[in-house]
Amino acid sequence: MLAETNIRLEIDHYEEIRIENTNHCGYKCFFCPREELTRDRGFMSIEDLALVLDRVGEYKGKVDLHGFGEPLLDRSLAQKASLIKKVWPEAKSRIISTLGVPLKDNAIDEIVTSGLGTIEVSFYGVDEASYKESHGVNKFERVKENIQRIMARVRALGSSMELVIREFPTHDDITQPGYTKSKKEELATWLQEQGVKVFRQNVIHNYGGGRAYNKPETKGVCSVVWGFRKRILQVTWDLDIIPCCFDSNSTVIFGNLRKQQLSEVFAGEKYIDFIEAHKKNEISQYDVCVKCERCFKP
């Protein structure tokens, strides 16, 4: 009975559900280890998304409809966002995107009216040169154009969708290429003129060992066992359940929702062994965790 109760807690206390609609991406951001991506690439089908929603059941928290890829490459993104809004009307959905994708007018309208709550734009440049140095592609002006077009349609259609700018992540030694205060202020003014009100900035991380920007932590139990990351459900485009977003290559797979209920996944040997290894700090068999900074957020 105690084991059943613990499993129930695993699947009832999510505050975030992260659903990868695709792991395809055309960018070459220098801090992103896409060259190490060896797992299959693809797009989650509408049917598979419906299955995920059914497996989870009632939910009112945060939903990310993206993963280790560019979500706007998915032509059924708006349809997926609408399905989430229909099944989980109180949930708050989001994508993180470069916005460096060609978008037709009707595609923008479909996204703006889909029920998607937020688009967070990874915008790591203050001009064309610095943008290309960060992202590996020269799409600075396309991104600006897409921001302008999306915000115009948000206003015209009376949409509540929010557009947020993610600035270059912070680090003691790694700084934004080409940064100058004047150029940043000029870009920020332009963004505010378009109606952008929120700017966010995170810290740069190792992507589970895909990069080595920070010294891996060797002590302390990661919150994947007890805190913040334990309360996140991470689902890949092909319905694998993995520990967290830093395992971008899905090297640790607990189970698959095409074949299993969530209760089966969290009662499974792979999940239990993973948790016990972290509790004992004996994680040598999980290379992605060995090279990670670990998360200690409650």
C-alpha positions as CSV (number, residue, x, y, z in Angstrom):
1,M,0.0,0.0,0.0
2,L,2.8,2.4,0.8
3,A,4.5,1.7,-2.5
4,E,1.2,2.4,-4.3
5,T,0.8,5.7,-2.4
6,N,4.3,6.8,-3.4
7,I,3.6,6.0,-7.1
8,R,0.4,8.0,-6.8
9,L,2.4,11.0,-5.4
10,E,4.8,10.8,-8.3
11,I,2.1,11.3,-10.9
12,D,-0.2,13.7,-9.0
13,H,2.2,16.4,-8.0
14,Y,3.6,17.8,-11.2
15,E,3.9,21.6,-11.5
16,E,5.3,21.3,-15.0
17,I,4.8,18.9,-17.8
18,R,7.3,19.3,-20.7
19,I,6.2,17.7,-23.9
20,E,8.7,17.7,-26.8
21,N,6.8,18.2,-30.0
22,T,10.0,17.8,-32.1
23,N,13.8,17.6,-31.7
24,H,14.5,18.9,-35.2
25,C,16.3,22.3,-35.3
26,G,18.2,24.2,-38.0
27,Y,20.2,26.4,-35.7
28,K,23.8,25.9,-34.6
29,C,24.0,27.8,-31.3
30,F,27.5,27.4,-29.9
31,F,26.4,26.5,-26.4
32,C,24.0,23.8,-27.5
33,P,25.4,20.3,-28.0
34,R,23.3,19.3,-31.0
35,E,26.3,17.6,-32.6
36,E,25.9,15.0,-29.9
37,L,22.3,14.2,-30.7
38,T,22.1,10.6,-31.8
39,R,18.6,9.6,-30.9
40,D,15.9,9.5,-33.6
41,R,14.6,12.8,-34.8
42,G,10.9,13.3,-35.4
43,F,7.6,15.1,-34.6
44,M,5.1,14.0,-32.1
45,S,1.8,13.1,-33.7
46,I,-1.6,14.5,-32.6
47,E,-2.6,11.0,-31.6
48,D,0.5,10.6,-29.4
49,L,-0.2,14.0,-27.8
50,A,-3.7,13.0,-27.0
51,L,-2.4,9.8,-25.5
52,V,0.0,11.8,-23.2
53,L,-2.9,14.0,-22.1
54,D,-5.0,10.9,-21.4
55,R,-2.2,9.2,-19.5
56,V,-1.7,12.2,-17.2
57,G,-5.4,12.9,-16.6
58,E,-6.7,16.2,-15.1
59,Y,-4.0,18.9,-14.9
60,K,-3.9,22.6,-14.1
61,G,-0.2,23.5,-14.1
62,K,2.4,24.6,-16.6
63,V,2.9,22.9,-20.0
64,D,5.9,23.3,-22.2
65,L,5.2,22.2,-25.8
66,H,8.8,22.0,-26.9
67,G,12.0,20.1,-26.1
68,F,15.4,19.8,-27.7
69,G,14.3,21.4,-31.0
70,E,12.6,24.3,-32.7
71,P,8.8,23.9,-32.0
72,L,7.8,26.1,-34.9
73,L,9.1,23.5,-37.4
74,D,6.1,21.5,-36.3
75,R,3.3,22.3,-38.8
76,S,0.7,21.0,-36.3
77,L,1.9,23.1,-33.4
78,A,-1.3,25.3,-33.3
79,Q,-3.4,22.2,-33.4
80,K,-1.5,20.7,-30.5
81,A,-1.8,23.9,-28.5
82,S,-5.5,23.9,-29.1
83,L,-5.8,20.3,-28.0
84,I,-4.0,21.1,-24.7
85,K,-6.2,24.1,-24.1
86,K,-9.3,21.9,-24.7
87,V,-8.3,19.1,-22.5
88,W,-6.5,21.1,-19.8
89,P,-8.3,24.5,-20.0
90,E,-6.7,25.8,-16.8
91,A,-3.1,24.8,-17.7
92,K,-0.7,27.5,-18.9
93,S,1.1,26.5,-22.1
94,R,4.4,27.8,-23.5
95,I,7.0,27.2,-26.2
96,I,10.6,28.4,-26.3
97,S,11.5,29.3,-29.9
98,T,14.1,31.1,-31.9
99,L,11.4,32.5,-34.1
100,G,13.9,32.1,-37.0
101,V,11.4,30.1,-39.0
102,P,9.5,31.4,-42.1
103,L,5.9,31.9,-41.0
104,K,2.9,32.5,-43.3
105,D,0.2,34.9,-42.2
106,N,-2.3,32.2,-41.6
107,A,0.2,30.2,-39.5
108,I,0.7,33.2,-37.3
109,D,-3.0,33.7,-36.8
110,E,-3.5,30.0,-36.0
111,I,-0.8,30.1,-33.3
112,V,-2.0,33.4,-31.8
113,T,-5.6,32.1,-31.5
114,S,-4.6,28.5,-30.5
115,G,-4.7,29.0,-26.8
116,L,-1.0,29.0,-26.5
117,G,-0.1,31.1,-23.5
118,T,3.5,32.2,-24.1
119,I,6.2,32.3,-26.7
120,E,9.6,32.8,-25.2
121,V,12.1,33.8,-27.8
122,S,15.7,32.8,-27.5
123,F,17.2,36.1,-28.8
124,Y,20.9,36.1,-28.2
125,G,22.2,38.9,-30.3
126,V,22.1,42.7,-30.5
127,D,22.7,42.9,-34.2
128,E,23.2,40.6,-37.2
129,A,26.9,39.8,-36.5
130,S,26.4,39.1,-32.8
131,Y,23.3,37.0,-33.5
132,K,25.1,34.9,-36.0
133,E,28.0,34.3,-33.7
134,S,25.6,33.1,-30.9
135,H,23.2,31.1,-33.0
136,G,25.3,30.0,-35.9
137,V,22.8,31.4,-38.5
138,N,22.1,34.8,-39.9
139,K,18.4,35.2,-39.1
140,F,18.4,38.4,-36.9
141,E,16.2,40.4,-39.2
142,R,13.8,37.5,-39.8
143,V,13.3,37.1,-36.0
144,K,12.6,40.9,-35.7
145,E,10.1,40.7,-38.5
146,N,8.4,37.7,-36.9
147,I,8.2,39.5,-33.6
148,Q,6.6,42.5,-35.2
149,R,4.1,40.4,-37.2
150,I,3.1,38.2,-34.2
151,M,2.6,41.2,-31.8
152,A,0.6,43.0,-34.5
153,R,-1.8,40.0,-34.8
154,V,-1.9,39.6,-31.0
155,R,-3.3,43.1,-30.8
156,A,-5.6,42.8,-33.9
157,L,-7.1,39.5,-32.8
158,G,-7.4,40.4,-29.1
159,S,-5.3,37.4,-28.1
160,S,-4.0,37.0,-24.6
161,M,-0.8,35.3,-25.8
162,E,2.4,36.8,-24.4
163,L,5.7,37.1,-26.1
164,V,8.8,37.0,-23.8
165,I,12.4,37.7,-24.8
166,R,15.1,35.4,-23.3
167,E,18.3,37.3,-23.2
168,F,21.8,35.7,-23.4
169,P,22.3,33.5,-20.3
170,T,24.6,34.7,-17.5
171,H,28.0,33.2,-16.7
172,D,31.1,34.5,-15.0
173,D,33.4,33.8,-18.0
174,I,31.1,33.5,-21.1
175,T,29.5,36.7,-22.4
176,Q,27.3,37.6,-25.2
177,P,29.2,38.0,-28.5
178,G,29.2,41.6,-29.8
179,Y,27.5,43.0,-26.8
180,T,27.5,46.7,-26.2
181,K,25.2,48.6,-23.8
182,S,24.1,51.0,-26.5
183,K,23.1,48.3,-29.0
184,K,21.3,46.4,-26.3
185,E,19.3,49.4,-25.2
186,E,18.5,50.2,-28.8
187,L,17.1,46.7,-29.4
188,A,15.2,46.7,-26.1
189,T,13.6,50.0,-27.0
190,W,12.5,48.5,-30.4
191,L,11.1,45.4,-28.7
192,Q,9.1,47.5,-26.2
193,E,7.7,49.5,-29.1
194,Q,6.4,46.2,-30.5
195,G,4.6,45.5,-27.2
196,V,7.1,43.1,-25.6
197,K,7.0,43.7,-21.8
198,V,8.9,40.8,-20.3
199,F,12.6,40.0,-20.6
200,R,14.2,37.0,-18.9
201,Q,17.7,35.7,-18.4
202,N,18.8,32.3,-17.1
203,V,22.2,30.9,-16.3
204,I,24.2,28.9,-18.8
205,H,24.5,25.2,-18.0
206,N,26.4,22.1,-19.1
207,Y,23.4,20.5,-20.9
208,G,24.0,17.3,-18.9
209,G,27.6,17.1,-19.9
210,G,27.2,18.2,-23.5
211,R,29.2,21.2,-22.6
212,A,31.7,21.9,-19.8
213,Y,31.0,25.5,-18.8
214,N,30.6,24.8,-15.1
215,K,32.3,22.4,-12.7
216,P,30.0,19.4,-12.1
217,E,28.7,19.0,-8.6
218,T,29.9,16.0,-6.7
219,K,28.0,16.3,-3.4
220,G,24.3,16.8,-2.5
221,V,21.2,15.0,-3.9
222,C,19.7,16.5,-7.0
223,S,16.2,17.8,-6.8
224,V,15.2,15.1,-9.4
225,V,14.9,13.0,-6.2
226,W,13.2,15.4,-3.8
227,G,12.4,18.8,-5.2
228,F,11.8,21.0,-8.2
229,R,12.9,18.5,-10.9
230,K,11.0,15.7,-9.3
231,R,7.8,17.7,-9.9
232,I,8.5,17.9,-13.7
233,L,7.3,15.3,-16.1
234,Q,9.6,15.1,-19.2
235,V,8.2,13.5,-22.3
236,T,10.1,13.2,-25.6
237,W,8.5,13.4,-29.0
238,D,8.3,9.6,-29.2
239,L,6.8,9.3,-25.7
240,D,9.8,8.3,-23.7
241,I,9.9,9.4,-20.1
242,I,13.3,10.8,-19.1
243,P,14.7,12.4,-15.9
244,C,15.0,16.0,-17.0
245,C,15.6,18.4,-19.9
246,F,19.4,18.3,-19.5
247,D,19.3,14.7,-20.7
248,S,18.9,16.0,-24.3
249,N,20.0,12.8,-25.9
250,S,17.6,10.6,-23.8
251,T,20.4,8.5,-22.3
252,V,18.2,7.6,-19.3
253,I,14.8,6.3,-20.2
254,F,12.4,5.2,-17.5
255,G,9.6,4.0,-19.8
256,N,7.4,4.8,-22.7
257,L,3.8,6.1,-22.6
258,R,2.8,4.2,-25.8
259,K,3.3,1.0,-23.9
260,Q,2.8,2.0,-20.2
261,Q,0.7,3.9,-17.8
262,L,2.6,6.5,-15.7
263,S,2.1,4.4,-12.7
264,E,3.9,1.5,-14.4
265,V,6.8,3.8,-15.4
266,F,7.3,5.1,-11.8
267,A,7.0,1.6,-10.3
268,G,9.5,0.3,-12.8
269,E,13.0,-0.9,-12.0
270,K,14.7,1.7,-14.1
271,Y,13.2,4.6,-12.3
272,I,13.6,3.1,-8.8
273,D,17.3,2.2,-9.5
274,F,17.9,5.8,-10.8
275,I,16.4,7.4,-7.6
276,E,18.3,5.0,-5.3
277,A,21.6,5.7,-7.0
278,H,21.1,9.5,-6.5
279,K,20.2,9.1,-2.9
280,K,23.4,7.2,-2.3
281,N,25.4,9.5,-4.6
282,E,26.5,6.4,-6.6
283,I,25.7,7.7,-10.1
284,S,28.7,6.6,-12.1
285,Q,26.4,4.6,-14.5
286,Y,24.5,7.8,-15.4
287,D,27.1,9.8,-17.3
288,V,24.7,12.6,-18.0
289,C,24.2,13.1,-14.3
290,V,28.0,12.8,-13.4
291,K,28.7,15.8,-15.7
292,C,25.8,17.9,-14.6
293,E,25.8,20.8,-12.1
294,R,22.8,19.2,-10.4
295,C,19.8,21.2,-9.4
296,F,19.1,21.9,-5.7
297,K,16.0,24.0,-6.1
298,P,13.3,23.0,-3.6
